[in-house]
């Protein structure tokens, strides 16, 4: 049951027309969720008297009496705040190999997710022949590990769980550049005193000797969401849907396949190899070519990239034939359209499809397909 309250009589006249407040609490896989939602509807002006718009992703606000409320058209603003604590999470605990098993699945560990969502939609212009609609949403959230079975958790891929940090924080060897004297790749490693305390750090050309670090980068975006817009004029409509993500990072394993140092004959190279170290080009970020592997294309901050992007998911141009015309041929509607999916993508990472999994690691994943199509929609 979700309790709700509608506030209408106490609202300033001419500014707000509806304020709905909701609170919910529930359990999901032993996780407790507390959420507070409210929807604010601006008072519509004379031009905004078209199709009704509502908050909560198109759903009407809840009535305290269990029924739906119908309100006049206007602009909708939705806001959701959530905090979810999850415990008894499934984890494969490492075991001594002498037991005959490498790990055992147990319900241990806990984390907390906190964030908010904002949803805005409305009709910006509405006249007899022309209409402009627009909507935008964004989500921000973060998570923190609050309990683990071990103090020093093992490295898993490009992450390592630690209390007080996010599940999606990267834990990598840190790239230090190229040695200008011989062209070797360099990574950072810790310097320790006789008691094992870290006193500083230095560089090494041996990848196995390099230390792992939390690099203060996460695969979790700062903000992500989408927006849409539509223009219609006398039966013609142009609409577009966009998706975006800002602030997340990704370890690109695809590009490293083009970073061979010359030890694998016949392998393709990226154009970066033109900037490789040579006696005449000593200060560069690309190591020298050698006949033996130097691990320079192994996972490190060298192939950790900002994965912010903006993508046009769909754009559609359509024309709906006038009702008086199609009634003559016994049709209810007739629409001609042409559309394109994934037509444009704006990202700094060449060759990488930015829409990847939240793990922050990609390896030979097929990109989203770009397509252009058209057709005729007929209803009788």
C-alpha positions as CSV (number, residue, x, y, z in Angstrom):
1,X,0.0,0.0,0.0
2,X,1.3,3.5,-0.9
3,X,-0.2,6.3,1.1
4,X,-0.7,9.6,-0.7
5,X,-2.0,13.1,-0.2
6,X,-3.4,15.6,-2.7
7,X,-3.0,19.3,-1.9
8,X,-5.1,21.6,-4.0
9,X,-7.0,24.1,-1.9
10,X,-3.9,25.4,-0.1
11,X,-1.9,26.0,-3.3
12,X,-1.2,29.5,-4.6
13,X,-3.7,30.4,-7.3
14,X,-2.3,30.7,-10.8
15,X,1.0,29.0,-9.9
16,X,0.5,25.4,-8.9
17,X,-2.6,23.4,-9.7
18,X,-1.7,20.1,-8.1
19,X,0.7,18.9,-5.5
20,X,0.8,15.1,-4.7
21,X,3.0,13.7,-2.0
22,X,3.7,9.9,-1.7
23,X,5.7,7.8,0.7
24,X,6.5,4.1,0.3
25,X,8.4,1.4,2.1
26,X,9.0,-2.2,1.2
27,X,11.3,-5.2,1.1
28,X,13.1,-6.6,-1.9
29,X,15.6,-9.5,-1.4
30,X,15.9,-8.4,2.2
31,X,16.6,-4.8,1.1
32,X,14.7,-2.0,2.8
33,X,13.7,0.9,0.6
34,X,12.4,4.2,1.7
35,X,11.2,6.6,-1.0
36,X,9.5,9.9,-1.1
37,X,7.9,11.2,-4.2
38,X,6.1,14.4,-5.1
39,X,4.6,15.7,-8.3
40,X,4.1,19.3,-9.0
41,X,1.9,20.6,-11.8
42,X,2.2,24.1,-13.0
43,X,-1.0,26.0,-13.8
44,X,-1.5,25.8,-17.6
45,X,-1.6,29.0,-19.6
46,X,-4.0,29.7,-22.4
47,X,-1.8,28.1,-25.0
48,X,-1.3,24.9,-23.1
49,X,-4.7,23.2,-23.3
50,X,-3.8,20.1,-25.3
51,X,-3.4,16.5,-24.3
52,X,-3.3,15.9,-20.6
53,X,0.2,15.4,-19.1
54,X,0.8,13.7,-15.8
55,X,3.8,13.0,-13.5
56,X,5.1,9.6,-12.5
57,X,6.1,8.5,-16.0
58,X,2.6,9.0,-17.3
59,X,0.7,7.5,-14.3
60,X,-1.8,9.6,-12.4
61,X,-1.1,10.6,-8.8
62,X,-2.5,8.3,-6.1
63,X,-5.7,9.4,-4.3
64,X,-5.8,9.0,-0.5
65,X,-9.1,7.3,-1.1
66,X,-7.8,4.8,-3.6
67,X,-9.2,6.3,-6.8
68,X,-7.6,8.3,-9.6
69,X,-7.7,12.1,-9.9
70,X,-8.3,13.8,-13.2
71,X,-6.6,17.2,-13.6
72,X,-6.5,19.8,-16.4
73,X,-3.6,19.7,-18.8
74,X,-0.3,21.5,-18.0
75,X,3.4,20.9,-17.3
76,X,4.5,18.0,-15.2
77,X,7.4,17.8,-12.8
78,X,8.3,14.5,-11.1
79,X,10.9,14.0,-8.4
80,X,11.9,10.7,-6.7
81,X,14.4,10.3,-3.9
82,X,15.4,6.8,-2.8
83,X,17.6,5.1,-0.3
84,X,17.9,1.3,-0.3
85,X,20.0,-0.8,2.1
86,X,20.7,-4.3,0.9
87,X,22.1,-7.0,3.2
88,X,22.9,-10.7,3.0
89,X,24.3,-10.2,-0.6
90,X,25.4,-13.3,-2.5
91,X,29.2,-13.5,-2.6
92,X,31.6,-16.3,-3.6
93,X,33.9,-16.6,-0.6
94,X,37.4,-17.8,-1.5
95,X,38.5,-21.1,0.0
96,X,41.8,-22.9,0.5
97,X,42.5,-25.0,-2.6
98,X,43.3,-27.9,-0.3
99,X,39.6,-28.2,0.4
100,X,39.0,-29.2,-3.2
101,X,36.9,-26.1,-4.0
102,X,38.1,-22.6,-4.9
103,X,35.0,-20.8,-3.4
104,X,31.7,-21.2,-1.7
105,X,28.6,-19.0,-2.3
106,X,27.3,-17.3,0.9
107,X,24.8,-14.6,1.8
108,X,27.3,-12.1,3.3
109,X,28.0,-8.4,2.8
110,X,25.8,-5.2,2.7
111,X,25.6,-2.0,0.7
112,X,23.6,1.2,0.5
113,X,22.2,2.9,-2.6
114,X,21.1,6.5,-2.5
115,X,19.9,8.8,-5.3
116,X,17.2,10.8,-7.0
117,X,15.3,11.0,-10.3
118,X,13.8,14.0,-12.0
119,X,11.2,13.9,-14.8
120,X,10.0,17.0,-16.6
121,X,7.5,17.1,-19.4
122,X,5.2,19.6,-21.0
123,X,3.7,21.3,-24.1
124,X,5.8,24.4,-24.7
125,X,3.8,25.8,-27.6
126,X,0.2,24.9,-28.7
127,X,-1.7,26.7,-31.3
128,X,-4.4,25.6,-33.7
129,X,-1.9,24.2,-36.3
130,X,1.4,23.9,-34.4
131,X,2.5,22.1,-31.3
132,X,5.9,21.6,-29.6
133,X,6.2,19.0,-26.8
134,X,9.3,18.2,-24.8
135,X,10.3,15.9,-21.9
136,X,13.6,15.3,-20.0
137,X,14.6,13.0,-17.2
138,X,17.8,12.5,-15.2
139,X,19.0,10.1,-12.6
140,X,21.8,10.4,-10.1
141,X,22.8,7.7,-7.6
142,X,25.7,6.3,-5.7
143,X,26.3,3.2,-3.6
144,X,28.6,2.5,-0.7
145,X,29.7,-0.9,0.6
146,X,28.8,-1.0,4.3
147,X,29.9,-4.6,5.3
148,X,32.2,-7.2,3.9
149,X,33.3,-10.7,5.1
150,X,37.0,-9.9,4.7
151,X,39.1,-6.8,5.4
152,X,41.3,-7.4,2.3
153,X,39.0,-8.5,-0.5
154,X,40.6,-10.0,-3.6
155,X,40.8,-8.1,-6.9
156,X,38.0,-9.0,-9.3
157,X,38.6,-7.9,-12.8
158,X,39.1,-4.1,-12.6
159,X,37.5,-3.6,-9.2
160,X,38.0,-4.5,-5.6
161,X,35.3,-4.3,-2.9
162,X,36.1,-2.2,0.1
163,X,34.0,-0.8,2.9
164,X,33.2,2.8,2.4
165,X,33.8,2.7,-1.4
166,X,31.4,2.1,-4.3
167,X,31.0,-1.3,-5.9
168,X,31.9,0.4,-9.2
169,X,35.2,2.1,-8.2
170,X,38.1,1.1,-10.4
171,X,41.1,-0.7,-8.9
172,X,43.9,-0.7,-11.4
173,X,47.6,-0.5,-12.1
174,X,48.4,3.1,-12.8
175,X,50.1,4.1,-16.0
176,X,53.2,6.3,-15.6
177,X,54.1,6.9,-19.3
178,X,57.2,5.9,-21.3
179,X,60.8,5.9,-20.3
180,X,62.4,8.6,-22.5
181,X,65.8,6.8,-22.3
182,X,64.8,3.4,-23.7
183,X,61.1,3.6,-24.7
184,X,59.9,1.1,-22.1
185,X,56.4,1.4,-20.7
186,X,56.2,2.4,-17.1
187,X,53.7,1.9,-14.2
188,X,53.7,3.1,-10.6
189,X,54.7,0.9,-7.6
190,X,54.9,1.6,-3.9
191,X,58.1,2.3,-2.0
192,X,58.2,0.7,1.5
193,X,60.4,1.0,4.5
194,X,61.8,-2.0,6.5
195,X,58.6,-2.3,8.5
196,X,56.5,-2.5,5.3
197,X,55.0,1.0,5.6
198,X,54.4,2.9,2.3
199,X,56.7,5.9,2.2
200,X,56.2,6.9,-1.4
201,X,56.1,5.5,-4.9
202,X,58.4,5.1,-7.9
203,X,58.0,3.6,-11.4
204,X,58.8,0.2,-12.9
205,X,58.9,-1.3,-16.4
206,X,57.8,-4.7,-15.0
207,X,54.0,-4.9,-15.2
208,X,53.9,-7.7,-12.6
209,X,55.8,-5.5,-10.1
210,X,53.4,-2.6,-10.4
211,X,50.9,-2.0,-7.6
212,X,47.1,-1.6,-7.8
213,X,45.5,1.6,-6.8
214,X,42.0,3.0,-6.3
215,X,42.2,5.6,-9.1
216,X,39.2,7.7,-7.9
217,X,37.2,6.9,-11.1
218,X,34.0,4.9,-11.3
219,X,31.9,3.3,-14.0
220,X,28.8,4.8,-12.4
221,X,27.9,8.0,-14.2
222,X,27.3,11.3,-12.3
223,X,24.1,11.8,-14.2
224,X,22.3,9.8,-16.9
225,X,18.9,9.9,-18.6
226,X,17.3,11.1,-21.8
227,X,15.2,13.7,-23.4
228,X,12.7,13.9,-26.2
229,X,11.0,16.5,-28.3
230,X,8.3,16.6,-31.0
231,X,7.1,19.3,-33.4
232,X,3.8,18.9,-35.3
233,X,2.2,21.1,-37.9
234,X,-0.9,20.3,-39.9
235,X,-0.4,16.5,-39.9
236,X,3.4,16.6,-40.2
237,X,5.4,15.6,-37.1
238,X,9.1,15.5,-36.4
239,X,10.1,13.7,-33.2
240,X,13.5,12.7,-31.7
241,X,14.6,10.7,-28.7
242,X,18.1,11.2,-27.1
243,X,20.0,9.3,-24.4
244,X,23.0,10.7,-22.5
245,X,25.4,9.8,-19.7
246,X,27.9,12.2,-18.0
247,X,30.8,11.3,-15.8
248,X,31.2,7.5,-15.9
249,X,34.4,5.8,-16.9
250,X,35.1,2.6,-18.8
251,X,38.1,0.2,-19.3
252,X,38.3,-0.3,-23.1
253,X,39.7,-3.7,-23.8
254,X,38.9,-3.4,-27.5
255,X,41.4,-0.7,-28.2
256,X,44.2,-2.6,-26.5
257,X,44.0,-5.2,-29.3
258,X,45.3,-2.5,-31.6
259,X,48.2,-1.6,-29.2
260,X,50.5,-4.4,-30.1
261,X,54.2,-3.5,-29.5
262,X,55.4,-5.6,-32.5
263,X,55.7,-8.9,-30.7
264,X,52.7,-10.4,-32.6
265,X,53.4,-10.2,-36.3
266,X,50.4,-9.6,-38.5
267,X,48.2,-7.9,-35.9
268,X,46.5,-4.7,-36.9
269,X,47.7,-1.4,-35.3
270,X,45.9,1.8,-34.4
271,X,47.3,5.1,-35.8
272,X,48.8,5.7,-32.3
273,X,51.7,3.5,-33.3
274,X,52.9,6.4,-35.5
275,X,53.7,8.3,-32.3
276,X,55.8,5.4,-30.9
277,X,59.1,6.0,-29.1
278,X,62.2,6.4,-31.2
279,X,65.6,7.9,-30.5
280,X,64.3,11.0,-32.3
281,X,60.9,11.0,-30.6
282,X,61.8,10.3,-27.0
283,X,59.0,12.2,-25.2
284,X,55.8,10.3,-26.1
285,X,53.1,8.1,-24.6
286,X,53.6,5.1,-26.9
287,X,56.4,2.7,-26.1
288,X,59.0,1.5,-28.6
289,X,58.5,-1.4,-30.9
290,X,60.1,-4.7,-29.7
291,X,60.0,-8.3,-30.6
292,X,59.1,-9.4,-27.0
293,X,55.9,-8.6,-25.1
294,X,56.1,-5.7,-22.6
295,X,52.5,-5.8,-21.4
296,X,51.9,-2.2,-22.3
297,X,48.4,-3.1,-23.6
298,X,47.4,-4.8,-20.3
299,X,44.7,-3.2,-18.1
300,X,45.8,0.0,-16.5
301,X,44.7,3.6,-16.4
302,X,46.2,3.8,-19.9
303,X,43.0,2.3,-21.3
304,X,40.6,3.9,-18.8
305,X,38.5,6.5,-20.5
306,X,35.7,9.0,-19.7
307,X,32.5,7.4,-21.2
308,X,30.3,10.5,-21.3
309,X,28.1,10.5,-24.4
310,X,25.0,11.9,-26.2
311,X,23.2,9.6,-28.6
312,X,20.2,10.2,-30.9
313,X,18.3,7.0,-30.3
314,X,15.6,7.7,-32.8
315,X,14.3,10.4,-35.1
316,X,11.1,10.1,-37.0
317,X,9.4,12.2,-39.6
318,X,5.7,11.3,-40.3
319,X,2.7,12.7,-42.1
320,X,-0.9,11.7,-41.1
321,X,-3.4,12.2,-43.9
322,X,-6.4,14.3,-43.2
323,X,-9.5,12.5,-41.8
324,X,-11.9,13.8,-44.5
325,X,-9.6,12.3,-47.2
326,X,-9.1,8.9,-45.7
327,X,-12.8,8.5,-44.7
328,X,-13.6,8.4,-48.4
329,X,-11.6,5.2,-48.8
330,X,-13.0,3.7,-45.6
331,X,-9.9,4.0,-43.4
332,X,-9.6,5.2,-39.8
333,X,-6.0,6.5,-40.2
334,X,-3.2,6.6,-42.7
335,X,0.3,7.7,-41.8
336,X,3.5,7.8,-43.9
337,X,6.8,7.8,-42.0
338,X,10.5,7.5,-42.2
339,X,12.8,6.9,-39.2
340,X,16.4,6.4,-38.2
341,X,17.8,4.6,-35.1
342,X,21.2,5.4,-33.6
343,X,21.9,7.9,-36.3
344,X,24.2,10.2,-34.3
345,X,26.5,9.6,-31.4
346,X,28.7,12.2,-29.7
347,X,31.6,10.7,-27.7
348,X,35.4,11.3,-27.3
349,X,36.2,7.6,-27.6
350,X,36.6,6.7,-31.3
351,X,35.5,3.2,-32.2
352,X,33.8,2.5,-28.8
353,X,30.1,2.1,-28.4
354,X,29.5,4.2,-25.3
355,X,26.3,2.3,-24.3
356,X,28.0,-0.4,-22.2
357,X,27.2,-2.4,-19.1
358,X,27.6,-0.8,-15.7
359,X,30.6,-3.1,-14.9
360,X,32.8,-0.5,-16.7
361,X,34.6,-3.1,-18.8
362,X,34.1,-3.8,-22.5
363,X,35.6,-6.6,-24.6
364,X,34.5,-7.3,-28.2
365,X,30.9,-6.2,-27.6
366,X,28.8,-5.6,-30.7
367,X,27.8,-1.9,-31.0
368,X,24.2,-0.7,-31.4
369,X,23.1,-1.0,-35.0
370,X,22.4,2.1,-37.1
371,X,19.3,1.7,-39.2
372,X,17.0,3.8,-41.5
373,X,13.5,2.6,-42.4
374,X,10.2,3.8,-43.6
375,X,6.7,2.6,-44.0
376,X,3.0,3.2,-44.1
377,X,0.7,2.7,-41.0
378,X,-2.9,1.9,-41.9
379,X,-5.8,1.2,-39.6
380,X,-9.3,0.2,-40.7
